[in-house]
Amino acid sequence: MAVTDNTRTPLAGTPSLLRAINDRAALELLLAHGPLSRTQIGTLTGLSKPTASQLLGRLENAGLVMPVGTTAGGPGPNAQLYQVNPAAGYVAGLDVTTTHVRAAVADITGSTLAERVTPTKGWPAAEAVARTAGVLAETVREAGLPPGRLLETVVGVPGALDPGSGRLRYASHLPGWHSPRLLEELTEALGSRVTVENDVNLAAMAEQAFGAARGSEDFVLLWAEEGLGAAIVIAGRLHRGFTGGAGEIGYMPVPGSPVVHHPRKNTGGFQDLAGADAVIALAREHGLEVTAADSTVEALAEAAVEAALRTAGAGDDFLDTLAARLAVGLAAVVAVVDPELVVLAGRTVAAGGDRLCELVQAELGRTSVPRPEVRSSTVPGSPVLQGALQRALATARETVFTTH
């Protein structure tokens, strides 16, 4: 009988594996609760005081935790407090759109150190990746870090990498991002490990981590800005589809809009019914003033919804019609997925706030057998950027927090 050599791989229950499990549990507790004492860590993990002391010593020697003062005000001597060492690792997130690049750098605890937004107007397509790398490099400098310190960078794009070809799909409107070596080029330019992820999927990750979908394992996020998109989370996990195209609902045939027969060459479907251009046209039909300092279509669509909220009569009619159009597309999605929750996100629907959310909820109740709750996004700032940081942190922590 053959004998397997197990001397190099820890088995379940071995001291090294148990130490690694306890170390990771303690680090997660420190991230969740902030500074903790040895006694507090022992209580929360169920470890004895000597074992908790050994654990903290091991993590401090590894540079993963650091002392940050002592307890005060209680009976007995003050106890040393510990927290996760922010310098244990750094990550970055990027939100790449047709008009700008947003970049942020965070430490391993999730604290954002620097963030910037750079317009991309006038960028030559051939320089898109290099200039994006320049934006990140400047953000790293603003964070006070030298080059080469990032462990992980996640790039959010309005499309999806095809897992077979490595090419970016569903993003013909994003010039300069269609090289078959896109991932390799980004890795070389950005100087860290890189993941490219669909922007709406990242927004859903942010909502699930600390936004409107927190605690929900089955939800759909509808994103409405220049284009329409969706993210689908089933049993707590993103559903990306075979080619990464799950959620590309802008092409979806819906009543009241032309059917898209050649998605790469023409428009139609849900996008023509409720995309930014349709929202602007609808507002003008209702006599609403549509002006914005930023003349992009997503800014104008946002301004249209804001104008409707200020205008009785015509504004009410506009919001009713927009809610009905959004509900038409959502009804098709929820009929297939049957989610617990629908989250409305993106500038167009965010501008409508709770009022638009309530109208969509009512319309969806009239057109769909499944009747999920409808909520507005609660993620501050850019949900895509926040989701990129969350994904980068999750990956970096798997590396940094793995002790042996």
PENORHU-V364942 format. One record per backbone hydrogen bond with DSSP energy under -0.5 kcal/mol. CO is the residue of the C=O (numbers start at 1). NH is the residue of the N-H. Records with the same first field share a line. If there is no record, write none. Layout:
BEGIN
CO: NH ; NH
END
This chain:
BEGIN
4: 6
8: 10
11: 14
14: 18
15: 19
16: 20
17: 21
18: 22
19: 23
20: 24
21: 25
22: 26
23: 27
24: 28
25: 29
26: 30
27: 31
28: 32
29: 33
30: 34
36: 82
37: 41
38: 42
39: 43
40: 44
41: 45
42: 46 ; 47
48: 52
49: 53
50: 54
51: 55
52: 56
53: 57
54: 58
55: 59
56: 60
57: 61
58: 62
59: 64 ; 65
60: 63
64: 85
66: 83
69: 81
79: 71
80: 38
81: 68
82: 36
83: 66
84: 86
85: 88
86: 89 ; 108
89: 108
90: 151 ; 152
91: 106
92: 154
93: 104
94: 96 ; 156
95: 97 ; 102
99: 120 ; 121
100: 97
101: 118
102: 95
103: 116
104: 93
105: 113 ; 114
106: 91
107: 110
111: 107
114: 105
116: 103
118: 101
120: 123
124: 127
125: 128
127: 131
128: 132
129: 133
130: 134
131: 135
132: 136
133: 137
134: 138
135: 139
136: 140
137: 141
138: 142
139: 143
140: 145
141: 144
146: 149
149: 90
151: 193
152: 92
153: 195
154: 94 ; 156
155: 197
156: 96
157: 159 ; 199
160: 169
161: 163
162: 166
167: 162 ; 169
169: 160
171: 174
173: 175
174: 177
179: 182
181: 185
182: 186
183: 187
184: 188
185: 189
186: 190
187: 191 ; 192
193: 153
195: 155 ; 197
197: 157
198: 202
199: 203
200: 204
201: 205
202: 206
203: 207
204: 208
205: 209
206: 210
207: 211 ; 213
208: 215
211: 214
213: 216
217: 236
218: 340 ; 341
219: 233
220: 222 ; 343
221: 223 ; 231
222: 224 ; 345
223: 229
224: 348 ; 349
225: 276
226: 276
227: 225
228: 250
229: 223
231: 221 ; 233
232: 234 ; 239
233: 219
234: 237
237: 234
238: 240
240: 246
241: 244
245: 248
247: 230 ; 249
248: 251
249: 252
250: 271
252: 270
254: 257
258: 269
259: 261
262: 265 ; 266
268: 271 ; 272
269: 272 ; 273
270: 274
271: 275
275: 279
276: 280
277: 281
278: 282
279: 283
280: 284
281: 285
282: 286
283: 288
284: 287
289: 291
293: 295
296: 300
297: 301
298: 302
299: 303
300: 304
301: 305
302: 306
303: 307
304: 308
305: 309
306: 310
307: 311
308: 311
310: 312
312: 314
313: 317
314: 318
315: 319
316: 320
317: 321
318: 322
319: 323
320: 324
321: 325
322: 326
323: 327
324: 328
325: 329
326: 330
327: 331
328: 332
329: 333
330: 334
331: 335
332: 336
333: 336 ; 337
334: 338
340: 373
341: 220
342: 375
343: 222 ; 345
344: 377
345: 224
346: 350
347: 351
348: 352
349: 352 ; 353
350: 353
352: 355 ; 356
353: 357
354: 358
355: 359
356: 360
357: 361
358: 362
359: 363
360: 364
361: 365
362: 366
363: 366 ; 367
364: 368
373: 342
375: 344
381: 383
382: 386
383: 387
384: 388
385: 389
386: 390
387: 391
388: 392
389: 393
390: 394
391: 395
392: 396
393: 397
394: 398
395: 399
396: 400
397: 401
399: 402
401: 403
END
